Amino acid sequence: MIDYTKLHNALAEGGLIVDTITAGRMQRCKVHGDKGGKKSGSYRLFDDELPLCLWWNWKTATFGAWVSDARPQTPADRTRQRELIEQARRERHQQQLAQWAENRVTLSRLFDAAGAITDACPAGIYLDRRGLSIPNSDALRF
């Protein structure tokens, strides 16, 4: 049986802001300091015989695990927990790869929509007013 109050408190101590706790898959959530749609936190709740929840806070570069204290752990429980931790690590890695692929598409679109810095664009005017030359490069764009 999961004591959701204890789990919610453990996630909050990690800086995660979770309204409703959901089991079964990786869940993204806000952390303290996130603004807008940003979600710098994540957790994965396994709700089998001995509930385990792993959490990550990318804003503070911290992570942790919450384990139900409903009953004493056996060596088999600890082995199962290590397996679940590895499963969650793989899921988190797959989620990160998917996010990077999505970011790559967005960033490529933004880069392609930008043009080279010229003396007439705002970036060129900014540089000129500070006595800096406009770079002769396609790498810096506006």
N, C-alpha and C positions, 0 to 999 in steps of 0.2 A: 504494500500500500504506500502510495506516495504522499508525503506531507508537503503539500504545495506551498504552505506558508514558509517552511524551512528552505525549500528550493528557491522560492521567490526571493527570500532574504539573501541567500548565497549568491544569486545572480546580481542582486542589487549591490552587494558588497564588491563585486567585480566591476561595478560601474554600468552594468547593463540595465536598460529600461525596458521591461517586459510587461505588457498589459495582460495577455493571456498566454499561458504556457501550453505549447503543443508538442506532442511526442511524435516520433516516427520518421522525422527527417530534419535536416539542417534548417534552422530558422534564423533569418537575419533580423537584427533589432537595433534600435538606437542605443547609444551610450551617452553619458554625460558630456555635453559640449557639442553633440551633433546638431546641425541646423538643417532645415529644409527636409529634403528626402534622404539625406545621408544616413546610412546605417553602418556604423563601424563596429558592431557587435554581432555575435553569432552564438548559438547554442545548439546542442543536439541531445535530446532526452531519449534514453532507452528505458522503456517502462516494463521490463520483464520482471522475473522473480526478485531480483535485487536492483531496484531502479538506480540508474547512473545518468548524470547529466554533465556533459563537457561544455565549457564555454570559452569564448575568445573575445578579447577587447583589443582591437587593432589600434585604437587611438592611444592606449597606454602600453601597448605591446605586452599585455598580460593574458594569461589563460589559467584555467583551473578545472577542477572536477568536483562535483558534489555526488556523494553516495548516500543512499538512504541508510539510516541507522535503525530501521525497523527490526532487524535481527542481526545477530553476529555473523560475520563473514567467514566462509569456509575457504580452504585452498582452491576449491573448484570455482567459488565466486570470484576470487582474485584472478584466476586464469581467464574466466569469462570477461571480467572487466578489462584486462589487457587486450583481449580480442576486440571488444567494443571500442576501446580507445583507438586501436589501429583502424577499425572500420570508419570511425568518425574522422580520423586524420585523412584517410583516402577520400571521403566525401567532401571534406573541407578543401582538399587539394583540387578535386574536380570542379567544385564551385568556383575556386579562384581561377582556374584555367578558363572557365566559361566567362567569368567577369573580364579577364584580360582580353579574350576574343571580342567581347562586346566593346570594351574600351578601344581596342585597336580599330574597329570599324568607325567609331565616333571620332577618334582622333585623326584618322586618315581623311574623313570627310571634312573636318575642320581645316586640316592642313591644305587640302586640295582647294577649299573655298577661299583661302587666304592668298594674297599676292605678294610679290617681292616688295620690299620697302623702297619707296621712291621719294624724291624730294617734295612731292605734292601730298603724300598721304600723312595722316596725323603722326605716325611713328617717325617719318622722315623729318617733318617739321619740328618735332620734339628734339630729335638728335641735332638738327641744324641750330636750333636756338641755344643749345648747350655747347656749341662749338665742336661737335663730333661729326665725323664723316659718316655718310650713309654707306653701309657695308655693300660690297660688290659680291653678294652671295645670295643664292636662292634658299639657303638654309634658314635664314631669319625672315619671317613673314609677318604680314599684318593683315 
